[in-house]
Amino acid sequence: MKNDNNKTLMFAISNSLSKPEAISFARTMNGGDRWYITKVFENPKARHIEDRERWVVVRDVRKGEIVPNGYALFVKRQNLLEN
């Protein structure tokens, strides 16, 4: 599913994490799905380095799957980092 801004619906697996935490969490995931991380928040003026960027682990929506609102995330494909 795509919206007008060329964004794709993804299923969010995690809450917002720092980049190293998101990468290590994505590496622990099992199954045949491809896991990606995407940046959801950026504040370059934050006091602590780990608070400057927040990342979420996402995957593609499976065929016929209904995504609840709390786990739906529209993401530009070029902003995804494959793990």
PDB file of N, CA, C and O in Angstrom, chain B, residues numbered from 101:
ATOM      1  N   MET B 101       0.849  -1.181   0.000  1.00  0.00           N
ATOM      2  CA  MET B 101       0.000   0.000   0.000  1.00  0.00           C
ATOM      3  C   MET B 101       0.893   1.242   0.000  1.00  0.00           C
ATOM      4  O   MET B 101       1.834   1.345   0.787  1.00  0.00           O
ATOM      5  N   LYS B 102       0.583   2.180  -0.895  1.00  0.00           N
ATOM      6  CA  LYS B 102       1.363   3.411  -0.982  1.00  0.00           C
ATOM      7  C   LYS B 102       0.427   4.602  -0.820  1.00  0.00           C
ATOM      8  O   LYS B 102      -0.754   4.531  -1.160  1.00  0.00           O
ATOM      9  N   ASN B 103       0.973   5.698  -0.296  1.00  0.00           N
ATOM     10  CA  ASN B 103       0.191   6.927  -0.225  1.00  0.00           C
ATOM     11  C   ASN B 103       0.743   7.934  -1.226  1.00  0.00           C
ATOM     12  O   ASN B 103       1.632   7.593  -2.006  1.00  0.00           O
ATOM     13  N   ASP B 104       0.243   9.156  -1.223  1.00  0.00           N
ATOM     14  CA  ASP B 104       0.595  10.152  -2.234  1.00  0.00           C
ATOM     15  C   ASP B 104       2.051  10.588  -2.201  1.00  0.00           C
ATOM     16  O   ASP B 104       2.569  11.030  -3.226  1.00  0.00           O
ATOM     17  N   ASN B 105       2.717  10.483  -1.088  1.00  0.00           N
ATOM     18  CA  ASN B 105       4.097  10.965  -0.958  1.00  0.00           C
ATOM     19  C   ASN B 105       5.126   9.890  -1.281  1.00  0.00           C
ATOM     20  O   ASN B 105       6.275   9.986  -0.850  1.00  0.00           O
ATOM     21  N   ASN B 106       4.722   8.848  -2.046  1.00  0.00           N
ATOM     22  CA  ASN B 106       5.621   7.767  -2.425  1.00  0.00           C
ATOM     23  C   ASN B 106       6.154   7.023  -1.198  1.00  0.00           C
ATOM     24  O   ASN B 106       7.309   6.598  -1.176  1.00  0.00           O
ATOM     25  N   LYS B 107       5.317   6.872  -0.192  1.00  0.00           N
ATOM     26  CA  LYS B 107       5.691   6.136   1.007  1.00  0.00           C
ATOM     27  C   LYS B 107       4.955   4.802   1.024  1.00  0.00           C
ATOM     28  O   LYS B 107       3.838   4.694   0.518  1.00  0.00           O
ATOM     29  N   THR B 108       5.585   3.792   1.606  1.00  0.00           N
ATOM     30  CA  THR B 108       5.037   2.447   1.665  1.00  0.00           C
ATOM     31  C   THR B 108       4.659   2.117   3.100  1.00  0.00           C
ATOM     32  O   THR B 108       5.355   2.499   4.041  1.00  0.00           O
ATOM     33  N   LEU B 109       3.555   1.407   3.259  1.00  0.00           N
ATOM     34  CA  LEU B 109       3.122   0.969   4.581  1.00  0.00           C
ATOM     35  C   LEU B 109       4.027  -0.160   5.055  1.00  0.00           C
ATOM     36  O   LEU B 109       4.230  -1.145   4.345  1.00  0.00           O
ATOM     37  N   MET B 110       4.569  -0.011   6.258  1.00  0.00           N
ATOM     38  CA  MET B 110       5.432  -1.023   6.868  1.00  0.00           C
ATOM     39  C   MET B 110       4.867  -1.386   8.238  1.00  0.00           C
ATOM     40  O   MET B 110       4.128  -0.605   8.837  1.00  0.00           O
ATOM     41  N   PHE B 111       5.216  -2.562   8.725  1.00  0.00           N
ATOM     42  CA  PHE B 111       4.798  -3.048  10.036  1.00  0.00           C
ATOM     43  C   PHE B 111       5.939  -2.779  11.012  1.00  0.00           C
ATOM     44  O   PHE B 111       7.025  -3.338  10.858  1.00  0.00           O
ATOM     45  N   ALA B 112       5.710  -1.936  12.007  1.00  0.00           N
ATOM     46  CA  ALA B 112       6.736  -1.597  13.005  1.00  0.00           C
ATOM     47  C   ALA B 112       6.835  -2.713  14.035  1.00  0.00           C
ATOM     48  O   ALA B 112       5.834  -3.106  14.635  1.00  0.00           O
ATOM     49  N   ILE B 113       8.032  -3.214  14.233  1.00  0.00           N
ATOM     50  CA  ILE B 113       8.267  -4.323  15.159  1.00  0.00           C
ATOM     51  C   ILE B 113       8.689  -3.833  16.537  1.00  0.00           C
ATOM     52  O   ILE B 113       8.391  -4.479  17.541  1.00  0.00           O
ATOM     53  N   SER B 114       9.373  -2.707  16.595  1.00  0.00           N
ATOM     54  CA  SER B 114       9.911  -2.231  17.870  1.00  0.00           C
ATOM     55  C   SER B 114       9.436  -0.818  18.176  1.00  0.00           C
ATOM     56  O   SER B 114       8.863  -0.135  17.327  1.00  0.00           O
ATOM     57  N   ASN B 115       9.686  -0.407  19.396  1.00  0.00           N
ATOM     58  CA  ASN B 115       9.539   0.993  19.764  1.00  0.00           C
ATOM     59  C   ASN B 115      10.761   1.731  19.252  1.00  0.00           C
ATOM     60  O   ASN B 115      11.664   1.119  18.681  1.00  0.00           O
ATOM     61  N   SER B 116      10.797   3.032  19.450  1.00  0.00           N
ATOM     62  CA  SER B 116      11.970   3.782  18.995  1.00  0.00           C
ATOM     63  C   SER B 116      13.176   3.430  19.865  1.00  0.00           C
ATOM     64  O   SER B 116      13.091   3.395  21.093  1.00  0.00           O
ATOM     65  N   LEU B 117      14.295   3.173  19.198  1.00  0.00           N
ATOM     66  CA  LEU B 117      15.532   2.763  19.844  1.00  0.00           C
ATOM     67  C   LEU B 117      16.683   3.585  19.300  1.00  0.00           C
ATOM     68  O   LEU B 117      16.546   4.247  18.271  1.00  0.00           O
ATOM     69  N   SER B 118      17.811   3.548  19.980  1.00  0.00           N
ATOM     70  CA  SER B 118      19.008   4.149  19.395  1.00  0.00           C
ATOM     71  C   SER B 118      19.454   3.250  18.244  1.00  0.00           C
ATOM     72  O   SER B 118      19.041   2.092  18.172  1.00  0.00           O
ATOM     73  N   LYS B 119      20.283   3.761  17.354  1.00  0.00           N
ATOM     74  CA  LYS B 119      20.681   3.003  16.171  1.00  0.00           C
ATOM     75  C   LYS B 119      21.383   1.686  16.516  1.00  0.00           C
ATOM     76  O   LYS B 119      21.036   0.662  15.928  1.00  0.00           O
ATOM     77  N   PRO B 120      22.354   1.659  17.439  1.00  0.00           N
ATOM     78  CA  PRO B 120      22.985   0.375  17.767  1.00  0.00           C
ATOM     79  C   PRO B 120      21.995  -0.639  18.364  1.00  0.00           C
ATOM     80  O   PRO B 120      22.083  -1.834  18.083  1.00  0.00           O
ATOM     81  N   GLU B 121      21.061  -0.157  19.181  1.00  0.00           N
ATOM     82  CA  GLU B 121      20.056  -1.056  19.748  1.00  0.00           C
ATOM     83  C   GLU B 121      19.146  -1.610  18.663  1.00  0.00           C
ATOM     84  O   GLU B 121      18.817  -2.796  18.679  1.00  0.00           O
ATOM     85  N   ALA B 122      18.730  -0.759  17.711  1.00  0.00           N
ATOM     86  CA  ALA B 122      17.850  -1.198  16.630  1.00  0.00           C
ATOM     87  C   ALA B 122      18.546  -2.226  15.744  1.00  0.00           C
ATOM     88  O   ALA B 122      17.936  -3.214  15.337  1.00  0.00           O
ATOM     89  N   ILE B 123      19.817  -1.994  15.448  1.00  0.00           N
ATOM     90  CA  ILE B 123      20.556  -2.945  14.615  1.00  0.00           C
ATOM     91  C   ILE B 123      20.701  -4.285  15.315  1.00  0.00           C
ATOM     92  O   ILE B 123      20.479  -5.325  14.695  1.00  0.00           O
ATOM     93  N   SER B 124      21.065  -4.286  16.584  1.00  0.00           N
ATOM     94  CA  SER B 124      21.237  -5.551  17.304  1.00  0.00           C
ATOM     95  C   SER B 124      19.905  -6.268  17.489  1.00  0.00           C
ATOM     96  O   SER B 124      19.859  -7.497  17.445  1.00  0.00           O
ATOM     97  N   PHE B 125      18.821  -5.521  17.695  1.00  0.00           N
ATOM     98  CA  PHE B 125      17.505  -6.146  17.813  1.00  0.00           C
ATOM     99  C   PHE B 125      17.089  -6.777  16.490  1.00  0.00           C
ATOM    100  O   PHE B 125      16.564  -7.890  16.481  1.00  0.00           O
ATOM    101  N   ALA B 126      17.313  -6.087  15.372  1.00  0.00           N
ATOM    102  CA  ALA B 126      16.942  -6.614  14.061  1.00  0.00           C
ATOM    103  C   ALA B 126      17.725  -7.881  13.726  1.00  0.00           C
ATOM    104  O   ALA B 126      17.201  -8.775  13.062  1.00  0.00           O
ATOM    105  N   ARG B 127      18.955  -7.962  14.172  1.00  0.00           N
ATOM    106  CA  ARG B 127      19.768  -9.154  13.906  1.00  0.00           C
ATOM    107  C   ARG B 127      19.281 -10.373  14.666  1.00  0.00           C
ATOM    108  O   ARG B 127      19.570 -11.499  14.263  1.00  0.00           O
ATOM    109  N   THR B 128      18.550 -10.180  15.756  1.00  0.00           N
ATOM    110  CA  THR B 128      18.046 -11.312  16.531  1.00  0.00           C
ATOM    111  C   THR B 128      16.737 -11.860  15.986  1.00  0.00           C
ATOM    112  O   THR B 128      16.274 -12.905  16.444  1.00  0.00           O
ATOM    113  N   MET B 129      16.127 -11.178  15.014  1.00  0.00           N
ATOM    114  CA  MET B 129      14.833 -11.604  14.492  1.00  0.00           C
ATOM    115  C   MET B 129      14.998 -12.842  13.608  1.00  0.00           C
ATOM    116  O   MET B 129      15.922 -12.920  12.799  1.00  0.00           O
ATOM    117  N   ASN B 130      14.099 -13.799  13.772  1.00  0.00           N
ATOM    118  CA  ASN B 130      14.118 -15.030  12.978  1.00  0.00           C
ATOM    119  C   ASN B 130      13.044 -14.962  11.909  1.00  0.00           C
ATOM    120  O   ASN B 130      12.226 -14.042  11.903  1.00  0.00           O
ATOM    121  N   GLY B 131      13.042 -15.912  11.023  1.00  0.00           N
ATOM    122  CA  GLY B 131      11.993 -15.996  10.023  1.00  0.00           C
ATOM    123  C   GLY B 131      12.491 -15.618   8.643  1.00  0.00           C
ATOM    124  O   GLY B 131      13.653 -15.256   8.461  1.00  0.00           O
ATOM    125  N   GLY B 132      11.591 -15.706   7.674  1.00  0.00           N
ATOM    126  CA  GLY B 132      11.950 -15.439   6.299  1.00  0.00           C
ATOM    127  C   GLY B 132      11.750 -14.001   5.880  1.00  0.00           C
ATOM    128  O   GLY B 132      12.004 -13.662   4.724  1.00  0.00           O
ATOM    129  N   ASP B 133      11.299 -13.139   6.789  1.00  0.00           N
ATOM    130  CA  ASP B 133      11.060 -11.744   6.435  1.00  0.00           C
ATOM    131  C   ASP B 133      12.365 -10.967   6.379  1.00  0.00           C
ATOM    132  O   ASP B 133      13.346 -11.320   7.033  1.00  0.00           O
ATOM    133  N   ARG B 134      12.357  -9.901   5.584  1.00  0.00           N
ATOM    134  CA  ARG B 134      13.486  -8.968   5.551  1.00  0.00           C
ATOM    135  C   ARG B 134      13.193  -7.867   6.551  1.00  0.00           C
ATOM    136  O   ARG B 134      12.098  -7.305   6.566  1.00  0.00           O
ATOM    137  N   TRP B 135      14.161  -7.566   7.374  1.00  0.00           N
ATOM    138  CA  TRP B 135      14.012  -6.558   8.409  1.00  0.00           C
ATOM    139  C   TRP B 135      14.798  -5.324   8.029  1.00  0.00           C
ATOM    140  O   TRP B 135      15.907  -5.418   7.503  1.00  0.00           O
ATOM    141  N   TYR B 136      14.223  -4.170   8.296  1.00  0.00           N
ATOM    142  CA  TYR B 136      14.857  -2.893   7.986  1.00  0.00           C
ATOM    143  C   TYR B 136      14.798  -2.021   9.233  1.00  0.00           C
ATOM    144  O   TYR B 136      13.992  -2.258  10.133  1.00  0.00           O
ATOM    145  N   ILE B 137      15.655  -1.015   9.276  1.00  0.00           N
ATOM    146  CA  ILE B 137      15.507   0.013  10.300  1.00  0.00           C
ATOM    147  C   ILE B 137      15.325   1.347   9.586  1.00  0.00           C
ATOM    148  O   ILE B 137      15.886   1.579   8.515  1.00  0.00           O
ATOM    149  N   THR B 138      14.540   2.208  10.195  1.00  0.00           N
ATOM    150  CA  THR B 138      14.287   3.523   9.635  1.00  0.00           C
ATOM    151  C   THR B 138      14.303   4.561  10.741  1.00  0.00           C
ATOM    152  O   THR B 138      13.879   4.295  11.865  1.00  0.00           O
ATOM    153  N   LYS B 139      14.793   5.740  10.414  1.00  0.00           N
ATOM    154  CA  LYS B 139      14.874   6.825  11.383  1.00  0.00           C
ATOM    155  C   LYS B 139      13.498   7.463  11.532  1.00  0.00           C
ATOM    156  O   LYS B 139      12.865   7.817  10.537  1.00  0.00           O
ATOM    157  N   VAL B 140      13.033   7.611  12.774  1.00  0.00           N
ATOM    158  CA  VAL B 140      11.726   8.212  13.015  1.00  0.00           C
ATOM    159  C   VAL B 140      11.819   9.544  13.749  1.00  0.00           C
ATOM    160  O   VAL B 140      10.832  10.275  13.830  1.00  0.00           O
ATOM    161  N   PHE B 141      12.999   9.867  14.285  1.00  0.00           N
ATOM    162  CA  PHE B 141      13.144  11.099  15.047  1.00  0.00           C
ATOM    163  C   PHE B 141      14.593  11.558  14.973  1.00  0.00           C
ATOM    164  O   PHE B 141      15.514  10.743  15.023  1.00  0.00           O
ATOM    165  N   GLU B 142      14.787  12.858  14.856  1.00  0.00           N
ATOM    166  CA  GLU B 142      16.140  13.407  14.847  1.00  0.00           C
ATOM    167  C   GLU B 142      16.131  14.755  15.551  1.00  0.00           C
ATOM    168  O   GLU B 142      15.323  15.626  15.231  1.00  0.00           O
ATOM    169  N   ASN B 143      17.033  14.923  16.509  1.00  0.00           N
ATOM    170  CA  ASN B 143      17.212  16.179  17.220  1.00  0.00           C
ATOM    171  C   ASN B 143      18.712  16.394  17.401  1.00  0.00           C
ATOM    172  O   ASN B 143      19.284  15.923  18.384  1.00  0.00           O
ATOM    173  N   PRO B 144      19.357  17.097  16.472  1.00  0.00           N
ATOM    174  CA  PRO B 144      20.814  17.261  16.553  1.00  0.00           C
ATOM    175  C   PRO B 144      21.285  18.058  17.766  1.00  0.00           C
ATOM    176  O   PRO B 144      22.474  18.042  18.087  1.00  0.00           O
ATOM    177  N   LYS B 145      20.385  18.747  18.436  1.00  0.00           N
ATOM    178  CA  LYS B 145      20.771  19.543  19.596  1.00  0.00           C
ATOM    179  C   LYS B 145      20.591  18.810  20.919  1.00  0.00           C
ATOM    180  O   LYS B 145      20.800  19.399  21.980  1.00  0.00           O
ATOM    181  N   ALA B 146      20.212  17.553  20.877  1.00  0.00           N
ATOM    182  CA  ALA B 146      20.014  16.787  22.110  1.00  0.00           C
ATOM    183  C   ALA B 146      21.331  16.679  22.880  1.00  0.00           C
ATOM    184  O   ALA B 146      22.411  16.620  22.294  1.00  0.00           O
ATOM    185  N   ARG B 147      21.212  16.655  24.171  1.00  0.00           N
ATOM    186  CA  ARG B 147      22.390  16.667  25.029  1.00  0.00           C
ATOM    187  C   ARG B 147      23.204  15.378  24.921  1.00  0.00           C
ATOM    188  O   ARG B 147      24.433  15.424  24.865  1.00  0.00           O
ATOM    189  N   HIS B 148      22.529  14.235  24.891  1.00  0.00           N
ATOM    190  CA  HIS B 148      23.199  12.941  24.830  1.00  0.00           C
ATOM    191  C   HIS B 148      23.154  12.392  23.406  1.00  0.00           C
ATOM    192  O   HIS B 148      22.153  12.543  22.706  1.00  0.00           O
ATOM    193  N   ILE B 149      24.231  11.764  22.989  1.00  0.00           N
ATOM    194  CA  ILE B 149      24.339  11.254  21.622  1.00  0.00           C
ATOM    195  C   ILE B 149      23.229  10.256  21.310  1.00  0.00           C
ATOM    196  O   ILE B 149      22.657  10.291  20.220  1.00  0.00           O
ATOM    197  N   GLU B 150      22.916   9.365  22.253  1.00  0.00           N
ATOM    198  CA  GLU B 150      21.910   8.338  21.990  1.00  0.00           C
ATOM    199  C   GLU B 150      20.497   8.914  21.855  1.00  0.00           C
ATOM    200  O   GLU B 150      19.603   8.227  21.361  1.00  0.00           O
ATOM    201  N   ASP B 151      20.283  10.142  22.276  1.00  0.00           N
ATOM    202  CA  ASP B 151      18.973  10.776  22.154  1.00  0.00           C
ATOM    203  C   ASP B 151      18.829  11.612  20.878  1.00  0.00           C
ATOM    204  O   ASP B 151      17.760  12.168  20.624  1.00  0.00           O
ATOM    205  N   ARG B 152      19.875  11.706  20.088  1.00  0.00           N
ATOM    206  CA  ARG B 152      19.812  12.555  18.890  1.00  0.00           C
ATOM    207  C   ARG B 152      19.051  11.914  17.751  1.00  0.00           C
ATOM    208  O   ARG B 152      18.438  12.627  16.957  1.00  0.00           O
ATOM    209  N   GLU B 153      19.064  10.615  17.639  1.00  0.00           N
ATOM    210  CA  GLU B 153      18.334   9.902  16.604  1.00  0.00           C
ATOM    211  C   GLU B 153      17.606   8.723  17.235  1.00  0.00           C
ATOM    212  O   GLU B 153      18.129   8.065  18.134  1.00  0.00           O
ATOM    213  N   ARG B 154      16.404   8.466  16.756  1.00  0.00           N
ATOM    214  CA  ARG B 154      15.643   7.307  17.207  1.00  0.00           C
ATOM    215  C   ARG B 154      15.256   6.494  15.975  1.00  0.00           C
ATOM    216  O   ARG B 154      14.842   7.060  14.964  1.00  0.00           O
ATOM    217  N   TRP B 155      15.387   5.191  16.055  1.00  0.00           N
ATOM    218  CA  TRP B 155      15.179   4.279  14.941  1.00  0.00           C
ATOM    219  C   TRP B 155      14.145   3.227  15.323  1.00  0.00           C
ATOM    220  O   TRP B 155      13.981   2.904  16.500  1.00  0.00           O
ATOM    221  N   VAL B 156      13.446   2.692  14.315  1.00  0.00           N
ATOM    222  CA  VAL B 156      12.443   1.652  14.518  1.00  0.00           C
ATOM    223  C   VAL B 156      12.744   0.501  13.560  1.00  0.00           C
ATOM    224  O   VAL B 156      13.112   0.728  12.407  1.00  0.00           O
ATOM    225  N   VAL B 157      12.589  -0.734  14.040  1.00  0.00           N
ATOM    226  CA  VAL B 157      12.728  -1.921  13.198  1.00  0.00           C
ATOM    227  C   VAL B 157      11.381  -2.161  12.524  1.00  0.00           C
ATOM    228  O   VAL B 157      10.348  -2.208  13.191  1.00  0.00           O
ATOM    229  N   VAL B 158      11.394  -2.314  11.193  1.00  0.00           N
ATOM    230  CA  VAL B 158      10.166  -2.520  10.417  1.00  0.00           C
ATOM    231  C   VAL B 158      10.345  -3.691   9.465  1.00  0.00           C
ATOM    232  O   VAL B 158      11.464  -4.125   9.191  1.00  0.00           O
ATOM    233  N   ARG B 159       9.227  -4.191   8.968  1.00  0.00           N
ATOM    234  CA  ARG B 159       9.224  -5.221   7.921  1.00  0.00           C
ATOM    235  C   ARG B 159       8.082  -4.927   6.968  1.00  0.00           C
ATOM    236  O   ARG B 159       7.182  -4.148   7.282  1.00  0.00           O
ATOM    237  N   ASP B 160       8.125  -5.557   5.797  1.00  0.00           N
ATOM    238  CA  ASP B 160       7.044  -5.402   4.829  1.00  0.00           C
ATOM    239  C   ASP B 160       5.772  -6.039   5.367  1.00  0.00           C
ATOM    240  O   ASP B 160       5.823  -6.974   6.166  1.00  0.00           O
ATOM    241  N   VAL B 161       4.647  -5.530   4.928  1.00  0.00           N
ATOM    242  CA  VAL B 161       3.361  -6.104   5.310  1.00  0.00           C
ATOM    243  C   VAL B 161       3.142  -7.364   4.489  1.00  0.00           C
ATOM    244  O   VAL B 161       3.318  -7.362   3.271  1.00  0.00           O
ATOM    245  N   ARG B 162       2.759  -8.430   5.159  1.00  0.00           N
ATOM    246  CA  ARG B 162       2.500  -9.693   4.453  1.00  0.00           C
ATOM    247  C   ARG B 162       1.185  -9.606   3.698  1.00  0.00           C
ATOM    248  O   ARG B 162       0.309  -8.813   4.045  1.00  0.00           O
ATOM    249  N   LYS B 163       1.054 -10.413   2.677  1.00  0.00           N
ATOM    250  CA  LYS B 163      -0.158 -10.403   1.854  1.00  0.00           C
ATOM    251  C   LYS B 163      -1.367 -10.785   2.708  1.00  0.00           C
ATOM    252  O   LYS B 163      -1.369 -11.822   3.371  1.00  0.00           O
ATOM    253  N   GLY B 164      -2.391  -9.936   2.682  1.00  0.00           N
ATOM    254  CA  GLY B 164      -3.614 -10.183   3.434  1.00  0.00           C
ATOM    255  C   GLY B 164      -3.550  -9.813   4.904  1.00  0.00           C
ATOM    256  O   GLY B 164      -4.528 -10.008   5.626  1.00  0.00           O
ATOM    257  N   GLU B 165      -2.438  -9.289   5.363  1.00  0.00           N
ATOM    258  CA  GLU B 165      -2.267  -8.940   6.772  1.00  0.00           C
ATOM    259  C   GLU B 165      -2.915  -7.581   7.067  1.00  0.00           C
ATOM    260  O   GLU B 165      -2.797  -6.645   6.276  1.00  0.00           O
ATOM    261  N   ILE B 166      -3.586  -7.488   8.189  1.00  0.00           N
ATOM    262  CA  ILE B 166      -4.175  -6.228   8.636  1.00  0.00           C
ATOM    263  C   ILE B 166      -3.259  -5.656   9.708  1.00  0.00           C
ATOM    264  O   ILE B 166      -2.972  -6.313  10.709  1.00  0.00           O
ATOM    265  N   VAL B 167      -2.806  -4.433   9.491  1.00  0.00           N
ATOM    266  CA  VAL B 167      -1.858  -3.802  10.411  1.00  0.00           C
ATOM    267  C   VAL B 167      -2.620  -2.873  11.352  1.00  0.00           C
ATOM    268  O   VAL B 167      -3.261  -1.933  10.883  1.00  0.00           O
ATOM    269  N   PRO B 168      -2.573  -3.107  12.680  1.00  0.00           N
ATOM    270  CA  PRO B 168      -3.224  -2.194  13.617  1.00  0.00           C
ATOM    271  C   PRO B 168      -2.569  -0.812  13.580  1.00  0.00           C
ATOM    272  O   PRO B 168      -1.401  -0.679  13.212  1.00  0.00           O
ATOM    273  N   ASN B 169      -3.319   0.197  13.958  1.00  0.00           N
ATOM    274  CA  ASN B 169      -2.820   1.579  13.901  1.00  0.00           C
ATOM    275  C   ASN B 169      -1.513   1.772  14.652  1.00  0.00           C
ATOM    276  O   ASN B 169      -0.637   2.493  14.177  1.00  0.00           O
ATOM    277  N   GLY B 170      -1.364   1.157  15.791  1.00  0.00           N
ATOM    278  CA  GLY B 170      -0.163   1.349  16.599  1.00  0.00           C
ATOM    279  C   GLY B 170       1.099   0.808  15.954  1.00  0.00           C
ATOM    280  O   GLY B 170       2.203   1.192  16.342  1.00  0.00           O
ATOM    281  N   TYR B 171       0.955  -0.087  14.966  1.00  0.00           N
ATOM    282  CA  TYR B 171       2.110  -0.702  14.331  1.00  0.00           C
ATOM    283  C   TYR B 171       2.287  -0.281  12.880  1.00  0.00           C
ATOM    284  O   TYR B 171       3.225  -0.731  12.221  1.00  0.00           O
ATOM    285  N   ALA B 172       1.411   0.569  12.372  1.00  0.00           N
ATOM    286  CA  ALA B 172       1.502   1.030  10.990  1.00  0.00           C
ATOM    287  C   ALA B 172       2.466   2.204  10.902  1.00  0.00           C
ATOM    288  O   ALA B 172       2.437   3.112  11.732  1.00  0.00           O
ATOM    289  N   LEU B 173       3.310   2.171   9.895  1.00  0.00           N
ATOM    290  CA  LEU B 173       4.288   3.231   9.705  1.00  0.00           C
ATOM    291  C   LEU B 173       4.507   3.405   8.201  1.00  0.00           C
ATOM    292  O   LEU B 173       4.867   2.454   7.508  1.00  0.00           O
ATOM    293  N   PHE B 174       4.288   4.616   7.704  1.00  0.00           N
ATOM    294  CA  PHE B 174       4.556   4.901   6.298  1.00  0.00           C
ATOM    295  C   PHE B 174       5.996   5.377   6.172  1.00  0.00           C
ATOM    296  O   PHE B 174       6.413   6.310   6.857  1.00  0.00           O
ATOM    297  N   VAL B 175       6.753   4.727   5.288  1.00  0.00           N
ATOM    298  CA  VAL B 175       8.190   4.968   5.160  1.00  0.00           C
ATOM    299  C   VAL B 175       8.551   5.108   3.691  1.00  0.00           C
ATOM    300  O   VAL B 175       8.016   4.396   2.841  1.00  0.00           O
ATOM    301  N   LYS B 176       9.464   6.031   3.394  1.00  0.00           N
ATOM    302  CA  LYS B 176      10.027   6.110   2.041  1.00  0.00           C
ATOM    303  C   LYS B 176      11.044   4.988   1.912  1.00  0.00           C
ATOM    304  O   LYS B 176      11.875   4.797   2.800  1.00  0.00           O
ATOM    305  N   ARG B 177      10.986   4.254   0.826  1.00  0.00           N
ATOM    306  CA  ARG B 177      11.881   3.115   0.613  1.00  0.00           C
ATOM    307  C   ARG B 177      13.355   3.509   0.657  1.00  0.00           C
ATOM    308  O   ARG B 177      14.185   2.737   1.137  1.00  0.00           O
ATOM    309  N   GLN B 178      13.688   4.700   0.163  1.00  0.00           N
ATOM    310  CA  GLN B 178      15.086   5.111   0.144  1.00  0.00           C
ATOM    311  C   GLN B 178      15.616   5.442   1.536  1.00  0.00           C
ATOM    312  O   GLN B 178      16.828   5.574   1.711  1.00  0.00           O
ATOM    313  N   ASN B 179      14.739   5.580   2.530  1.00  0.00           N
ATOM    314  CA  ASN B 179      15.179   5.870   3.908  1.00  0.00           C
ATOM    315  C   ASN B 179      15.385   4.627   4.738  1.00  0.00           C
ATOM    316  O   ASN B 179      15.747   4.731   5.910  1.00  0.00           O
ATOM    317  N   LEU B 180      15.165   3.443   4.168  1.00  0.00           N
ATOM    318  CA  LEU B 180      15.318   2.200   4.910  1.00  0.00           C
ATOM    319  C   LEU B 180      16.764   1.716   4.872  1.00  0.00           C
ATOM    320  O   LEU B 180      17.438   1.830   3.849  1.00  0.00           O
ATOM    321  N   LEU B 181      17.224   1.188   5.973  1.00  0.00           N
ATOM    322  CA  LEU B 181      18.531   0.543   6.046  1.00  0.00           C
ATOM    323  C   LEU B 181      18.281  -0.945   6.227  1.00  0.00           C
ATOM    324  O   LEU B 181      17.661  -1.365   7.204  1.00  0.00           O
ATOM    325  N   GLU B 182      18.767  -1.738   5.282  1.00  0.00           N
ATOM    326  CA  GLU B 182      18.545  -3.184   5.357  1.00  0.00           C
ATOM    327  C   GLU B 182      19.514  -3.786   6.335  1.00  0.00           C
ATOM    328  O   GLU B 182      20.678  -3.392   6.415  1.00  0.00           O
ATOM    329  N   ASN B 183      19.012  -4.752   7.082  1.00  0.00           N
ATOM    330  CA  ASN B 183      19.851  -5.409   8.067  1.00  0.00           C
ATOM    331  C   ASN B 183      20.169  -6.816   7.641  1.00  0.00           C
ATOM    332  O   ASN B 183      20.873  -7.532   8.353  1.00  0.00           O
TER     333      ASN B 183
END
